[in-house]
Amino acid sequence: MFKYLWMVVQDLFLAVTYAALMHTMLSRTAGRKGRLIHSAGLCAGVLGSAALAVVKYTTKLIISSHWNHYIYAVVITLTALFTVLAACFGRKENRASNAGSTMLCIAGSLLSAVLVFYALPGVMLYPFSFNTMGQGYLSSYYLVRMAGWLGALVLLFVYSRLLSRCALEIKPYAWIPAILQANLWIFAAYCFGRFFVPWVNRAKWLKWPVKYSDEAYGWIGNWMMFTANHAMLFLWLAAGLAVLLAVFFWRQGTILREKYDNPAQLRKLKARNRRWRRTAAGTLACLLLVTLILTTVKTNDTRQVELSAPESYTVDRDAGVILVASEAVNDGHLHRFEYRTEKNIEVRWIVVKKPNSASYGVGLDACEVCGNAGYYERNGQIVCKRCDVVMNINTIGFKGGCNPIPLAYEVKDGNLVFRLEDLIAGEKEFR
């Protein structure tokens, strides 16, 4: 659930912010015509994203870095064109349509369409990549992940509506094109660094060497590496500008500048200001939630869980068995063991006493779904390290799903007895 919550927010936040501000700016610049043109651009971006998602899903098409290379070039070009047109025709709020504002609207709608087309296809495909452990689309595994995916979309929709309302009524109007263009140039700067990535091994016509080096690429290479290592910085800069807009709009709602002739007019103005403050507060709350998702939630979800250290056992090579004292594994907790084969492969297995039973849950520390990521204990539950699925302890030792691969054992003379040949047969899971 949490994985797809933060992944969708991270993938779409920039596009949603730009689209909301662009829609408002074009509405305040060209009125109804601006809204219609920009809405058409957004629809084109969504339809194009859906078409690409279908193609990728049905043909297993892999989009190389060259594909994004062209998108980055288009974003940089359209950002420059939009900035020029905005300087000429978008400096004032007139809500009137003319040739200049129409060109501005077309450039803005194309830019929004490209940004949506860049961000949305992967998000559309997430529901088809959920790990359901073979349980199908109506399983709890699928529904939990779908809840995270839908929750992120709902949050971003609410955020876009609130941000758009702030931008629609903030004064002076000059704040909107300034913040929007600052946002766009922030992303264009990121695109500029990413634009050169496909050229690293192929730009021989520029007389660059085949392999990358700081000396060969100079400041372009340095910026390319900076954008690769600090991609989230550009998202935080855009979020900071959105916070700035909401804060200024909230302050606007605390000051009553208009004159009034009677108490009824005063009450109306105060009600309007309260509405402004609530809108600004809602926008800031969404931004705070986005921040928590992309920091705390993401950090906890992506943290590396350290597997517990392997425990000791006795090897009887003459009998070809390994002996584990049953009294050492009778506490109901997970116990991990490890055997190094002659091929220098470490084969791990786990043992856990089943609740209210004399039997044990025994299996290799690997499964057919998630490989040899391993299992760990969390609050008395056995959890897969890779997919975070909680195991039913009573089914450990049975085949299927994310269960550990079964490992044969027997209980004899107070020991759990494992045959070395069974462990050696598990080498293939840990290569």
N, C-alpha and C positions, 0 to 999 in steps of 0.2 A: 504493500500500500504506500508506504512512505517513499519508496524508490521512485514510483511514477508521479507522486505528488511533487517532489522537488525537481524531477527531470522535466516535467511539462512546464512548470513555472520558469525554470531556467531557460528552456528552449523558446518560450513564447513571450517572455516579459518585454523584451526590447521591441518586438514587432507590435505588440498590443499598445505599448506606450506611444510609439510613433504614429500608429494608425489613429488613436484617439485624439492626439494633438493635431494631426493633419486634418482630420474630419472637422474639427472645431475651427481651425484657421480658415479652411476653404469655405465653411459655412458663414463665417463672419466677413469673409472677403467678397464672396460672390453669391451669398444667399442660397436660395433653394437650388439653383443650378450647380453651385459648388457641392452641395450635399449629394445631389444625384450623380454627378460625375465621379466623386470620390467613392460613393457606394458601389457604382459600377466597377471601379477599379478593385475594390475589396472583393466583390463577387468573382471577378476574373481571377484574382489571386487564389481564392478558396477553390474554385473549380479546377484551376491548373494544378493546385496541390493535390486535390482528390484524384485527378487523372494520373499524375506522377506516382502517387501512392498505389493506385491500382496496378500500374505498369510494374512497379518495383515488387509488389506482392505476387503478381501472377507470373512474372518472368524471372524473379530473383535477381533483378538488375542491380548491379553494384555501381553506385555513383562515385566516380573517382574524384580526386582533388581538382582535376581539370574542369569538372562541371561547376564547382563552386568558384573556380578561377574566373569564369565568365560572369557569374552572378556578381562577384565582387566588382568587376569592371563596370557592370551596368549600374550598380549602386553608387559608385564613385561618380560616374558620369551624370546620372540623374540628380544626385545631390548637388553637384555644381550647377546644373541647369536650373534646378528649383531655386537655389540661392540667388541666382541672377534674376530670375523672374520675380521672386519675392521682393527683391530690392527695388524692382521697377514698378510692380503692380500690387504688391501685398503689404505695403507699409501702413496703409490706413484701412480702417473698418468702414466699408460703405455698403456692404451687402447688395451691391449692384453688379450686373453682368455686363462685361464688355470683352473686346477681343483679347486684351491683356490678361484680364482675370481668367478668361477661358483657357488660355495657354498655361497659366499658373495651375489651374485645376487639373488639366490633363497631365502636366508634369508631376504634380503631387499624387494623383491617382495611380499613375504608372509606378512611381516610387513605392507607394504602399503595396501595390500588387506584387512587386518584386520581393519586398521584405516578407510578405505573407508567404509567397511561393518558396522563399528560402527557409522559413522556419517551420511551416506547418506539415509537410509530407511525413516527416519522421514521427511527429506526434500522432498523426492519423493512424500510423502503422503499429503504435504501441499495443493496442488491444489485441492484435493478432500475434504478439510475441510474448504474451503472458505465460508464465510457467504454471500450468494447471495440474502438474503431477499425473497427467493422464486421466484426470477426472472430468474433463469437458468444460463447456462454457457455463454450466449452471452450478459448478462446484464453488465451495467457499474460497478456494484458492483464487479462482478467476474473479469472483465478485469483490473480494477484498482489494485486489489490484485495480479493478475497474472503479471502485469507490475513490481510490487515490487519484486516478486519472480524471474522473469527472469532477472531483473536488477542486483540483487545480484549475480546470476550465471554468467552473463557476466563480471561483475567486478572481480570476483574470477578467471575466465578463463584468463582474460587479465593479472591480477596480477601474476598468475602461470607462464605464458609465459615469462613475463619480469623478474621475479625472476630466472627462469631457465636459461635465457640468461646471467644474471649477474653471476650466479654460473658456467656456462659453460666456461666463458672466464676469470674469476678472477684468479689472480696469487698472491701468490703461491697456488698450488692445496690443500695444507694442510688446508686451510681455510674451504673447503667444508665439509670434514668429521668431522672437529671440530665443526662447527656450526650445522650440521645435528645431530650429536650425542648429543650435548648439548640440542637441541630441543627435541629429543626423550626421553632423560632422564628427562627433565622437565615434559613431559606428563606421563612418567612412574611413576614419583613421585606422580602425581595426581592419577593415576590408583592404586597405592599402597594404598593410603588413602581410595579410593572408594571400593577397593577389600574387605575390612573387614566389609562393611556395612551389607551384608546379614547375617553375623555371630553374629550380636549384640544380637539377641534373640535365636540363635540356636547353639552356640559354647560351648555346655555343656561338650564336650569331652576335651576342654581346661580348664575346671573347672572355666569358667567365669560365672558370675551370669546372670540371664535372662534379667534384665534391665541394661541399660547403666549407667555407672558412671565414672567420671575421675579417681577416685581412683582405680577402678577395671581394667581399660584398660590401664592406664599409658600413655606413649608417643604415643602408637599406637592409642589410643582413641583420644588423643589431635590432632594428625595428621589427623585422619579421620574427625574430626570436622572442622579442618582448611581447608581441601580441599572442604568440603561442603560449607563453608562460604566465600571462596575466590577463587571460580572456575575461575573467569575472570582473576585473577592474572597470571595464567599459560598461558592464551592466550596472555596477554600483554608481558610476558617474551619471548614468541616465536616471537611476532611481533618485539620486541626490537632487537632480533638477526637478523631478516630479515633486519631491518633498518641498523644494523651494516654492514651487507654484502653489501647492496646497497651503503652505504657511502664509504666503502673501494673501491668498484668498480668505483664509481665516481672519487675518488682520483686517481685511476689508470689511468683514462682517461685524467687527467690533466698533467701527466708526460710523457715525450717522452724519453724512455731509449734506444731504438734501434738506431743503426748507420744507416746512409743513404749515398748513393753515389751521388745522384743527386736530383734536385728539385722535380722531379716527384715522387720519393720514399718518400720525405718529405711530399708532399701533400697527398699521400696515407696513410701515418701514421697518419697525422693530421685528415683525414676524419674518419679513424678507431677510433681514440680517441673521436671524436665528437659523433660517433655512441655509443660508450661506455657510454659517459656522458648522452646522451639522454635515453638510456636504464635504467641507474641508476636513472635518474630523474623521468622517468615513474614509476619505481618501488616504489620510495618514494612517488610519487603522489597517487598511489593506496593505499599505507599504510596509508597515511594521510586521504584519503577518508574512509578507513575502520575504522580508529580511530574516525572520525566525526560521522559515522553511529552508532558505538557502544557506543558513548558517548552522543553527542547532540541529534541525531535523536532518539535513544533509550530512553533517558531521557524524551524528549518531548512526545514520543508516550506512555510511560508507566506512565506518571505522573497522580496522582489521582486528578480528578476534584471534587472540593467541590460543592455540590448542594447548591443553594441559600436557605436562611432561609425561613421557611413558613410564610405566611402573615396572617393578622388577618381577622376575619369574625364574623358574628353574628349567634348565634344558637337559633332557635325557637323550643324548644322541644315539646311544645304543638302542633304545626303544624307538627313537625317531619321534619323540613327543616333547611338548612343552607343558609344564605343570604350573598352574596358577592356584594358590591357596584360596579355597572358597570363602574362608572367613575374612579374607582381605577384600572381597567384592560383595559382601552381604549387606552393605549399608544403604543400598538403593540409589547410590550415586554412580555417575559414569566413570569408568576406569579404562584407561587407554594403555595399550601395549604395542611394542614395536620389535620386529625381528629383521635383522639384516641378512639377506641371502648371500650365496656365494657370488652372485652377479652384482653385489654391492647395491642392491635395491632394498629400501626400507619398507617393509610391509607392516601396516598398522591395523590393529583391530580393537574393538571396544567390547566391554562387558558391563551390563547393568542388571541388577537383581530386579525382577518384575514384581510389582506391588501385589501383596496378598497371594503370593505364589512361591513354589519351591524352585521354579525354573528361572533361567536367565535369558536376557536378550543379548545375543552374541552376533556379531557380524564384522566384516571388514570395515575400516574407517573410510568407506567410499560407497558410492551408489552408482547405478547405471545412468541416472539422470544428471547428477551434478559432478560426477567424477570423484577425484580424491581430495576434494576440499576439506572433508572431515566434519565431525560433529563435536558439539560442545554442550556443556550443561549451563542452563540459565534459569534461575529460580525453580530448580527442581525438574525442569523440562529438558529434553534432549532436542537440540536444534541443529539443523543443517547450516553450516557456515556460509555456504554459497547462496542459497535461496531463502534462508531464514524460516523455513517451514519447521513447525514443531512436530516431532515424531510421537506417535502413540507407542509408549514403551512396550505395551503388550504385543505389538506387531513386529517389534525388532526381532529379526531372525527369520522373517518371512519375506518372500520375494515380492517385488512390485513397488511402483511409485518411487518415493525418495528414501525408502527404507535402506539401511545398510545391507550390502550384499551378504547373504547368509554365510556363516562359517560353521562347519560341523564341530561339535565338541561332545564330551561326555563327562559325567561326574563320577569320580572314582577315588575312594580312600581320602575324602576331604579335599580333593583337588579338581579343578576343571582341567581336562586333558585335551590338548590340541595337537593334531598330527602335523609334523613339519611339512609333509607333502601337500597338505591343504593350504598351508601358508605360502609355500613356494608357488603353488598354482595361482595365487593371487598377485603374483609379481606384475602381471600385465596391467593391473589397475593403478599401479604406482610408478610406472616408468615415466 
